[in-house]
């Protein structure tokens, strides 16, 4: 009996992506790597075959991102464009939307950003104030609101915006998803000055009565949270893949250094004070990967409820494992861990992203405490 969720095809895919990553390494040119990964079919591996994708799932896409991360060249927009936006459109989009977007997302010729976080809402998606109202004369949608910390808007052809519409029966606001073209009138962006070094920039968005045609709405106006979490669960799984890959990269650098660096006639890796923390980092990363694979498997099998719990746990475990692996790698190299030559210092900040985004570890603990354990809410 095999206890691995990976098939021979998955092993072959890992090896092929690892070779691609090795050719690019760190630092890398994002556009060149994105284009090559697209041509090889890796960006759209999770999208339906009839729309130019590979016919796989989030499991396969997470594997691709993990291996690129392990080679030092993760592509953050894989979390957003094919995983969130591609998945939502594939599951809930109209036939026209699928034909317009999925082949282009799969071959990398178009990308899509995702806008949910707001300045005053943070992790509380129920407090989103970006609203969409109908123009009674034309049937168009008019979007008004603000978003913050939205990745890659400058390089994306459109942004999948989470807004809220009013339920005619109850008057309450419900979440809905809209495709907003980059050049839409009233759609403005401002780059946020970040200490984080990343190819993908962060933006604050302002939507000032952005007029959209009726068919800009993705899915059913009444589906609400079902469609939203169809994108958020893959986001958490892919964030875990991003973190695990980064942790593996840092750990590999540290292990290689500990084998070769000799002090007092012995490699420093021979000392348990060096070896044991690296071994523990490896164990933590492997455990996080197992939870990530479980989450991806559940999601691809259509178990949204089970995937929600597992995706949150995977993201939590991967974020913690990544931070610890990076910290230990830097400590293993000592002063060399802060030099550009070894490329680990920039990961100290980058690793923290997996703890913070797309949802903080504290909110995950809230989720597990009241959703899994049945404890009362504190908020």
N, C-alpha and C positions, 0 to 999 in steps of 0.2 A: 504493500500500500504506500502510495506516494503522498507526502504531506506538503508538497509544493503546489502552488497555484499556477506555476509557469509551465508552459508546454515547450516542446523543442522549437516551435516557431518563435516563441517569446525569447528563448535563449539566442536564437539566430538574430533576432531583431536587436537585442541588447548588444551583441557583438558588432553588428553593422553600425549602429548608432555610436558606439564607443569609438570605432575607427574614425567616423566622421568627426567626433569631438576631438580626438587625438590630433587630427590634421589641423584643427583650428586652435585649440588650446586656449591659454590665458596669457595676455589679453587677446581679444578677438574682435573682428569686425561684425557687428550684429547683422547688417544688411546682407553681407556676403553669406554668412552662415544661414540666415533665414531663407535666402534664395536656394541654397544648395539643399537644405533640409526639405524644402517644399518640392524640389524636383525629384528627390528620392522618395517622396510620398509620406514623409514622416509627420508633416504638419497636419495632414488630414486623415491620419490613420484611424481616428475615431468616428469619422463622418460616413454617411451611407454611400455605398458603392455607386448607386444610381445617380448620385450628385458629385461624382468625382473623388470620393473619399476611399479609404481603405477598408471600410466595412467592419472595423474593430470597435473598441469602446474606450472608455476612460482608462481602463486597465492598460491598454497598449500605449495610449498617449502619455500616461504617467511614467511608463517605462522609458519612453523616448526622452522626456524632460529630465528624469533622474540621471540617465547616462550622460546627457550633455552637461549636466551640472557636475557630475563626477569627473568630467574631463576639464572642468574649469570654464565652461562656456554655456551656461544656462540661458534660455530664451524666455524672459518673463512674459512676453506677449502670448506665449503658448498657453499660459494660464487663462488668458482673457479671450483671445480671438477664437481658436478652435474649441477650447474646453467649455467656456461659459456661453459665449454668443453662438458658436456653431451648434452646441448641444441644444440650446433653447430653440433656435430656429428649426433644427432637425425634428424636434419633438412637437413643437407647437406652431411653427410658422405655416403660412399659406403656401400653396404650391408655387405661386409666383415668387414669394420671398425665398423659398428653398432654391429655386432655379437661379435667382439673381445672386444669392450670397454664398451658398454652400460650395459650389465648384471653385469660386474665387478664394474663399477662405482655405480650401483644401490645397490649392496650388500656390498659395502665398501671394497672389497678385493683388489681393485686397485684405485688409485687416479691419477688425472692429474692436473698439474699446468698450468698457463697461462702466456705467456710472450709477452708483448707488449711494455712496457715503456723502453725507451732508454736514456742514459746519456745526449745526445745532442738534443733529440727531445722533451722530457717532454710530455706536453699535445698535442703537434702538431703531430698527427699520420701521417700527410702527409710528415713529415721529417724523417720517419723511414729509416734507412740506412742498416738494415739487409737485405741482398739480397740472392736470390736463383737463381742459374743458372743450366741449364741442362748440363749433361755430354753427348756430342753428340755420344759417342761410346756405352755407356751403358744405357742411358735414365735416369740415377739416377739424383737426385737433390743434389746440393752442396750449403750448407748454410754458410754464413759468416756474423758476426756482433756481437753486444753486447746488452745485456738487463740489466736492473737494477730494484731493488725493486720488485723482483719476489718472491711470497710467497710459502713456502712449497716445494721447489724443492727437498730438501733432503728426503722428505717422499713420493714424487710423483713418480709413475712408468714411467711417461713421461710428457713432457711439450708441450702444444699447442703453437707453436711459430708463431708470426705474422711477416712474411717477405714480401719482394716485389720481383716481377718478372718483366722482361721487356716485354712490349707489342711489338710483332714483327712488328705490323703495324705502330705504332707511336713512338716507342722507349722510351715511358714513363713507369715509374715504377708503378705497381698496387699491392695492398695488397693481400696476399694469406696466407693460414694457413697450417702449417705442424706439424705432430705429431713426436716429437723428443724423442726417448727412453732415459732414464736416463743414461744408460751406453754407449751411442753412442760415437764413437771415435771422438775426437775433441770438445766434448761438456763439458765445464768446468764450475764449479761454485765456487764462493767465498762468504762466509757468511759476511753480512754487520753487523757491530757492532752497535746495536740499543739501545737507552735508553728505548724504548718501551718494556714492559714486555708482552710477548705473547708466547703461545706454538708453534706457527708457525713462523719460522725464515724467514728472508729476505735475498735474494741473488742477486749478480751480476753474470751474465752469459756471457761467451765468446764462440762463435761458430766459430771454425777455420776449414773451409772447411768440415763441418759435412756432411758426405755422407748418403743420405737417398734413399730408393727405390722409384720408381715412385708413388707407392700407398700410400706414406706418405702424399701426398697432400690431404687435406680435401675439398671436394666440387669441384666446377668449377673454373678453373684457371682464367676465365674471369668475375666471379661474383663480384669480388672486394669488395667494401664497404658493399654490401648487407649482405654477410656472416659475415663480421667483426662485424657489428652492431647487428647481431642476437645474438652475445655473449655479446656485451657491454651493451645493454639495460637490460638484466637480471642481469648483474653485478651491475648496478646502483640500480635496484629494491632490490636486495639482500643486498646491502650496506645499503639501507634505513632500511630494516628489522633488520639488525645487530645493527644499531644505535638506532632504536626505542626500541629494546629489552634492550640494555644497559641503555638507559634513563629510561625505566620502572623499571629496577632493582635498579638504584640509587634512583629514586623517592620513591619506596617502602621502602627502607632502611630509608630514611629521614622521611617519614610519620610515620613509626613505632616508630622512635626515638622521633618525635615531640609529639606523643600521650603519651609516657611514661615518658619523661624527665620533671621533675617538678622543677620549680624555683619560689620562692615567692608564694607557695601554689597553683600554677596552672600549667598545662601542657604547655610547650612553644608553642605547636600547637594552643593554644587558642588565641595567639596574632596574629593580622593581619600581622604584619611585617614578621612573619614566615609562616602563613597560606596562604596568598595571593600569594607569589612567587611560592609556591608549587602547588597551584591551577593553576596558569598560566603555569607552566611546564607541568602539566597534559593536559591542553587544547592544548598546542603546540604539544605534542606527539600524541594526538588523531587526530589533523588536519593533521599531517605528515602521520599518518597511513592511513587516507582516501585517500590521494594522492598516497601513495604506492599501495593501493588496486586498485585504478583506473588504475594505470600504469600496474600492473600485469594483470588485467582484459583485458585491451586493447592488451597487448602483447599476451596473451593466445588466444585471438580472432583473431589474425593474423593482427592486425592493427599496423604495424611496425612504420609508421610515427607518429601516435597518441601516441604510446607507447614511442617513443623517447622523445617527449616533456614532457610527464607525468613522465617518469622515471627520467629525469634530475631534474624536479621540486621536485619529491619525495625525491631524494637523497639530494638536497639542504635543504629542509624543515626538513628532519630527522636529518641531521648533525647539523643544528642550534639548533633544539629542544634537541638533545642529550647533546650537550655541556652545554646548559643552565640548563638542569635537573641535570647533574652531578655537575656543579658548585654550584647550589643551595643546593643540597644534602650535599655537603661538608661543606658549610657555616652553614647549619642547625645543623650539628653535632659539629661544632666548632672544638676544638682540637681533639675530637674523630674521626672527619672526615679524619684525617691524620694518623690514627693508622691502623696497620695490622688487628686488631680485626674486624673492620667494613668493610674493603676491598674496600674503596671508593677512596683512594688516587691514586691508580694505574690507575683508570678510568679517571683521569684528563688528562693524556697523551693519553690514548686509545680513548677517545671521540673525540680528535682533528683529528684522522685519518679519521673520517667520513666527515670532512670538506675538507680534502686534497685529499684523494684517493676515487675511482679511477680517479676522475677528480675534480679539485679545484672548490670551490664555485664561484670564479671569472669567470672561463670558462663557468660555467653553466649560469651565468648572461649574458655573451657574447652570448651564444646560444639563450637564451630567447629574448634578445634585438634585435638580427638580424633575427632569425628564426621565432619568434612569433610576435614581434612588427614591424618587417620590417625596423629597423634602420640600417644605414650603418655600416660595419665592421670597427673596429679600428685596425685590424691586417691583 
